[in-house]
Amino acid sequence: MLWSYVQLDDGTQFAYSETREDGTVRVAVERPVDFGFDHADCFLPAVKWFNVEGFTADDLNFLTDFIRFNAPFIFELAERQKAGPVVSTLAP
């Protein structure tokens, strides 16, 4: 499952997975274009792109820099998803 992280002004959307057993986090990026989306995936911390469709090398350089800058927060959010929802045991 993926959770939304952020949407840029041009509509580019970033989503992340929970932390996987190997310690990586999947990041998926989509950008709306006429009749569909450009798409790319990578795993943190390596930021090695796969399933790239529609993004140029310059686009991927920007996305790589953006993801590396945001990686600490993405990892924190992914760990929270792995831990599951917080449930209060206090009675109202």
N, C-alpha and C positions, 0 to 999 in steps of 0.2 A: 504494500500500500504506500502511496505517496501523499505527502502533505504539502500544501502551498507554502512557499517561503516569501516570495516577493514578485511584484509585477512592475516592470519598467514602463516609462512613458510611452514607448513604442509598442507596448502590448506584450513584450517578451516576458514569459512567465517561468519562474524557477520553482521546482518542487524537489523534495528530498524524502528519502526513506528513513526508517528507523536504523539504528546502528546494527549492522549485520554481524554474524558470529565471528567473521574474520576481522572485525574492527573497522570495516569500510562503511561508507554511506553513499548510496546512489543518489546522484543529482540529475534530474531531467529538465531540459530547457525546451520550450516551445515558443515560436514566434508566429503570429497570424500573418498569412499572406493570401493573395487572391486564391480562392477555392481550396484553402487548406492551411497547413502549418509547416514551418521549418522545424526540425527536431534534432536534438543531440542529447546523448547521455554520457555521464562520466562517473567514476567512483572517486571519492575522497579517501585518503589524502593525495593520491597520485595525480588526479585530474588528467587521466588518459581518456580521450574521447572515443566513443563508438556509436554506432547507429546514427551517424551524422547525415542529415539530409537537408540541403538548402543553405546551410551556413558556409560562408567563405572562410579562408584562412585568417583574414583580419577579424572577422566576427568571432572565431574561436579564440583568437588571442585576447580579445576584449572579455569574452566569457570566462576564460581561464583566469585572467587577472581579477575579475569580479568575484569568482568563486573562491579563489585563494584568499582574498581580502576578507570574505565573509565566512570562511571555513570554521573558525572557532565557534561562531554563533550557530552555524548549521549543525556542527557536531553536538553542541549543547542541546539543541532542539531534538535532534535524532535520539539522543540518550533519553530524553524525557518521554519520547514516544515509545521507546523500548521498555521503559519502566511501567508503562500503562497509565491509565487515568488515576488521578489522586482521589481517594475516597475518604471522606471524613467519617470518623466514628463518634463524633460528638452529637448528642441529641440537641434539637433546636430549643 
